């Protein structure tokens, strides 16, 4: 009797998927999971897309061994307001500063030289620090590289500042105290208060 009951359970689990235990995969296409994510693409993809539909480019320059890079992935790039703003206003690129693969863009090939990739060194103007965030305008001209870990609120202030071209209208401190508070802060509540 016990053997036939066990056989019945195995039969149901094996042949009827509805009786199998649920497994969840966390990816950007799954309705179950962590939700939306930044649409990260390669530098070449961003360059090619920018030729057809110009948009600012944000580049996360990281390394596999960088602890603060991982913290930024988990705590900063996971915030819904940041995800939405980056996806709406930028082509977002992840660039491993130590990757071995060549990158050819616009007829120029960038290679790994020693421990550093030439493209990363060029974007960071030789000041290798990880993580670093690089902002390019719609013509792929440098706006500014920013070295170091950026917590979510500061990162949101920076992306809205550059994303809306406020750097051409006002100083960053004035933007943070005025325009940001009025126009963007409600989308990015303070973690402690929720306001």
RODRENGU-673673 format. One record per residue (C-alpha): x, y, z; residue number from 0; chain. Coordinates in steps of 0.1 Angstrom, whole numbers, plus 5000, padded with zeros to 4 digits. Each point is the difference from the previous one (the first is absolute). Last residue first. Example, Ala and Ser with C-alpha at 12.3 -4.5 7.8 and 13.67 -1.06 7.14 Angstrom:
2
+------+------+------+-----+--------+
!    x !    y !    z ! num ! cadena !
+------+------+------+-----+--------+
! 5137 ! 4989 ! 5071 !   1 !      A !
! 4986 ! 4966 ! 5007 !   0 !      A !
+------+------+------+-----+--------+
END
This chain:
195
+------+------+------+-----+--------+
!    x !    y !    z ! num ! cadena !
+------+------+------+-----+--------+
! 5094 ! 5613 ! 5022 ! 194 !      A !
! 5004 ! 4963 ! 5009 ! 193 !      A !
! 5015 ! 5011 ! 5033 ! 192 !      A !
! 5032 ! 4979 ! 5003 ! 191 !      A !
! 5004 ! 4991 ! 4963 ! 190 !      A !
! 4995 ! 5036 ! 4988 ! 189 !      A !
! 4975 ! 4998 ! 4971 ! 188 !      A !
! 5012 ! 5002 ! 4964 ! 187 !      A !
! 4971 ! 5008 ! 4977 ! 186 !      A !
! 4990 ! 5030 ! 5022 ! 185 !      A !
! 5036 ! 5013 ! 4997 ! 184 !      A !
! 4998 ! 5007 ! 4963 ! 183 !      A !
! 4982 ! 5033 ! 4992 ! 182 !      A !
! 4999 ! 5022 ! 5031 ! 181 !      A !
! 5029 ! 4986 ! 5020 ! 180 !      A !
! 5021 ! 4996 ! 4969 ! 179 !      A !
! 4994 ! 5035 ! 4987 ! 178 !      A !
! 5009 ! 5017 ! 5033 ! 177 !      A !
! 5026 ! 4987 ! 5024 ! 176 !      A !
! 5015 ! 4973 ! 4977 ! 175 !      A !
! 5000 ! 5023 ! 4970 ! 174 !      A !
! 5016 ! 5029 ! 5019 ! 173 !      A !
! 5028 ! 4975 ! 5011 ! 172 !      A !
! 5004 ! 4988 ! 4964 ! 171 !      A !
! 5005 ! 5034 ! 4986 ! 170 !      A !
! 4973 ! 5012 ! 4976 ! 169 !      A !
! 4989 ! 5002 ! 4964 ! 168 !      A !
! 5024 ! 4979 ! 4978 ! 167 !      A !
! 5005 ! 4974 ! 5028 ! 166 !      A !
! 4961 ! 4998 ! 5000 ! 165 !      A !
! 5002 ! 4980 ! 4968 ! 164 !      A !
! 4970 ! 4979 ! 5011 ! 163 !      A !
! 5019 ! 4967 ! 5001 ! 162 !      A !
! 5031 ! 5017 ! 5014 ! 161 !      A !
! 4982 ! 5013 ! 5031 ! 160 !      A !
! 4975 ! 4971 ! 5002 ! 159 !      A !
! 5028 ! 4975 ! 4999 ! 158 !      A !
! 5020 ! 5019 ! 5027 ! 157 !      A !
! 4971 ! 5004 ! 5024 ! 156 !      A !
! 4991 ! 4964 ! 4996 ! 155 !      A !
! 5036 ! 4989 ! 5007 ! 154 !      A !
! 5001 ! 5022 ! 5031 ! 153 !      A !
! 4967 ! 4984 ! 5013 ! 152 !      A !
! 5011 ! 4964 ! 4991 ! 151 !      A !
! 5035 ! 5000 ! 5015 ! 150 !      A !
! 5029 ! 5007 ! 4976 ! 149 !      A !
! 5031 ! 4979 ! 5004 ! 148 !      A !
! 5031 ! 5016 ! 4984 ! 147 !      A !
! 5012 ! 5020 ! 4971 ! 146 !      A !
! 4978 ! 5023 ! 4979 ! 145 !      A !
! 5008 ! 5004 ! 4963 ! 144 !      A !
! 4985 ! 5031 ! 4984 ! 143 !      A !
! 4982 ! 5013 ! 4969 ! 142 !      A !
! 5022 ! 4983 ! 4975 ! 141 !      A !
! 4990 ! 5001 ! 4964 ! 140 !      A !
! 4979 ! 4971 ! 4987 ! 139 !      A !
! 4980 ! 5024 ! 4978 ! 138 !      A !
! 4969 ! 4994 ! 5022 ! 137 !      A !
! 5020 ! 5009 ! 5031 ! 136 !      A !
! 5023 ! 4976 ! 5019 ! 135 !      A !
! 4999 ! 4993 ! 5037 ! 134 !      A !
! 5026 ! 4978 ! 5017 ! 133 !      A !
! 4994 ! 4982 ! 5033 ! 132 !      A !
! 5030 ! 4986 ! 5019 ! 131 !      A !
! 5000 ! 4970 ! 5022 ! 130 !      A !
! 5029 ! 4996 ! 5002 ! 129 !      A !
! 5028 ! 5025 ! 4995 ! 128 !      A !
! 5025 ! 5002 ! 4971 ! 127 !      A !
! 5009 ! 5036 ! 4993 ! 126 !      A !
! 5013 ! 4996 ! 4964 ! 125 !      A !
! 4973 ! 5023 ! 4986 ! 124 !      A !
! 4973 ! 4978 ! 5014 ! 123 !      A !
! 4985 ! 4995 ! 4965 ! 122 !      A !
! 5034 ! 4995 ! 4984 ! 121 !      A !
! 5012 ! 4975 ! 5027 ! 120 !      A !
! 4967 ! 4981 ! 4997 ! 119 !      A !
! 5003 ! 4998 ! 4962 ! 118 !      A !
! 5036 ! 4989 ! 5002 ! 117 !      A !
! 4992 ! 4970 ! 5023 ! 116 !      A !
! 5021 ! 4998 ! 5030 ! 115 !      A !
! 5021 ! 4972 ! 5015 ! 114 !      A !
! 5028 ! 5001 ! 4974 ! 113 !      A !
! 4985 ! 5017 ! 4969 ! 112 !      A !
! 4966 ! 4986 ! 4992 ! 111 !      A !
! 4989 ! 5012 ! 4966 ! 110 !      A !
! 4980 ! 5028 ! 4984 ! 109 !      A !
! 4994 ! 4999 ! 4963 ! 108 !      A !
! 4991 ! 5032 ! 4981 ! 107 !      A !
! 4979 ! 4999 ! 4968 ! 106 !      A !
! 4970 ! 5016 ! 5017 ! 105 !      A !
! 5000 ! 4975 ! 5028 ! 104 !      A !
! 5020 ! 4968 ! 5003 ! 103 !      A !
! 5003 ! 4985 ! 5035 ! 102 !      A !
! 5026 ! 4973 ! 5006 ! 101 !      A !
! 4992 ! 4973 ! 5025 ! 100 !      A !
! 5023 ! 4995 ! 5031 !  99 !      A !
! 4978 ! 5019 ! 5025 !  98 !      A !
! 5019 ! 5018 ! 5027 !  97 !      A !
! 4979 ! 5033 ! 5001 !  96 !      A !
! 4968 ! 4979 ! 4998 !  95 !      A !
! 4977 ! 5025 ! 4983 !  94 !      A !
! 4962 ! 5000 ! 5008 !  93 !      A !
! 4982 ! 5023 ! 4977 !  92 !      A !
! 4966 ! 5018 ! 5004 !  91 !      A !
! 4986 ! 5019 ! 4970 !  90 !      A !
! 4984 ! 5029 ! 5018 !  89 !      A !
! 4968 ! 5019 ! 5006 !  88 !      A !
! 4971 ! 4976 ! 5005 !  87 !      A !
! 5019 ! 4969 ! 5012 !  86 !      A !
! 5021 ! 5022 ! 5023 !  85 !      A !
! 4970 ! 5017 ! 5015 !  84 !      A !
! 4980 ! 4969 ! 5005 !  83 !      A !
! 5028 ! 4980 ! 5016 !  82 !      A !
! 5010 ! 5029 ! 5022 !  81 !      A !
! 4964 ! 5005 ! 5013 !  80 !      A !
! 4996 ! 4962 ! 5005 !  79 !      A !
! 5032 ! 4997 ! 5021 !  78 !      A !
! 5021 ! 4969 ! 4990 !  77 !      A !
! 5029 ! 5019 ! 4984 !  76 !      A !
! 5008 ! 5016 ! 5034 !  75 !      A !
! 4999 ! 4973 ! 5026 !  74 !      A !
! 5009 ! 4967 ! 4983 !  73 !      A !
! 5020 ! 5011 ! 4970 !  72 !      A !
! 5017 ! 5028 ! 5021 !  71 !      A !
! 5009 ! 4974 ! 5026 !  70 !      A !
! 5015 ! 4978 ! 4973 !  69 !      A !
! 5021 ! 5029 ! 4987 !  68 !      A !
! 5010 ! 5007 ! 5036 !  67 !      A !
! 5015 ! 4965 ! 5003 !  66 !      A !
! 5021 ! 5003 ! 4968 !  65 !      A !
! 5014 ! 4966 ! 4990 !  64 !      A !
! 4980 ! 4996 ! 4968 !  63 !      A !
! 5009 ! 5035 ! 4988 !  62 !      A !
! 4979 ! 5031 ! 4994 !  61 !      A !
! 4994 ! 5029 ! 4976 !  60 !      A !
! 4962 ! 5007 ! 5000 !  59 !      A !
! 4995 ! 5021 ! 4969 !  58 !      A !
! 4971 ! 5024 ! 4995 !  57 !      A !
! 4992 ! 5010 ! 4964 !  56 !      A !
! 4979 ! 5030 ! 4989 !  55 !      A !
! 4976 ! 4994 ! 4971 !  54 !      A !
! 5003 ! 5002 ! 4963 !  53 !      A !
! 4976 ! 4977 ! 4980 !  52 !      A !
! 5016 ! 4984 ! 4970 !  51 !      A !
! 5037 ! 5006 ! 5007 !  50 !      A !
! 4993 ! 4997 ! 5038 !  49 !      A !
! 4988 ! 4964 ! 4995 !  48 !      A !
! 5034 ! 4991 ! 4984 !  47 !      A !
! 5020 ! 5017 ! 5027 !  46 !      A !
! 4979 ! 4984 ! 5028 !  45 !      A !
! 5003 ! 4966 ! 4984 !  44 !      A !
! 5038 ! 5004 ! 4998 !  43 !      A !
! 5002 ! 5011 ! 5036 !  42 !      A !
! 4981 ! 4969 ! 5010 !  41 !      A !
! 4964 ! 5000 ! 5014 !  40 !      A !
! 4984 ! 5004 ! 5034 !  39 !      A !
! 4963 ! 5004 ! 5001 !  38 !      A !
! 4996 ! 5010 ! 5037 !  37 !      A !
! 4979 ! 4976 ! 5018 !  36 !      A !
! 4963 ! 4995 ! 5006 !  35 !      A !
! 4986 ! 4975 ! 5024 !  34 !      A !
! 5018 ! 4979 ! 5027 !  33 !      A !
! 4982 ! 4968 ! 4993 !  32 !      A !
! 4968 ! 4987 ! 4986 !  31 !      A !
! 4988 ! 5017 ! 4967 !  30 !      A !
! 5031 ! 4985 ! 4984 !  29 !      A !
! 5015 ! 5019 ! 4971 !  28 !      A !
! 5026 ! 5019 ! 5019 !  27 !      A !
! 5014 ! 4969 ! 5017 !  26 !      A !
! 4995 ! 4983 ! 5033 !  25 !      A !
! 4992 ! 4964 ! 4995 !  24 !      A !
! 4974 ! 4985 ! 5023 !  23 !      A !
! 4994 ! 4963 ! 5007 !  22 !      A !
! 4966 ! 4988 ! 5010 !  21 !      A !
! 4998 ! 4964 ! 5013 !  20 !      A !
! 4986 ! 4976 ! 4974 !  19 !      A !
! 4963 ! 4992 ! 5001 !  18 !      A !
! 4990 ! 5023 ! 4972 !  17 !      A !
! 5027 ! 4983 ! 4979 !  16 !      A !
! 4980 ! 4969 ! 4997 !  15 !      A !
! 5020 ! 4970 ! 4987 !  14 !      A !
! 5028 ! 4997 ! 5025 !  13 !      A !
! 4983 ! 5015 ! 5031 !  12 !      A !
! 4969 ! 4979 ! 4995 !  11 !      A !
! 5019 ! 4968 ! 4992 !  10 !      A !
! 5023 ! 5005 ! 5029 !   9 !      A !
! 4970 ! 5005 ! 5024 !   8 !      A !
! 4982 ! 4969 ! 4986 !   7 !      A !
! 5032 ! 4979 ! 5003 !   6 !      A !
! 5003 ! 5011 ! 5036 !   5 !      A !
! 4964 ! 4990 ! 5007 !   4 !      A !
! 5006 ! 4966 ! 4982 !   3 !      A !
! 5030 ! 4993 ! 5021 !   2 !      A !
! 4982 ! 5008 ! 5033 !   1 !      A !
! 4972 ! 4976 ! 4991 !   0 !      A !
+------+------+------+-----+--------+
END
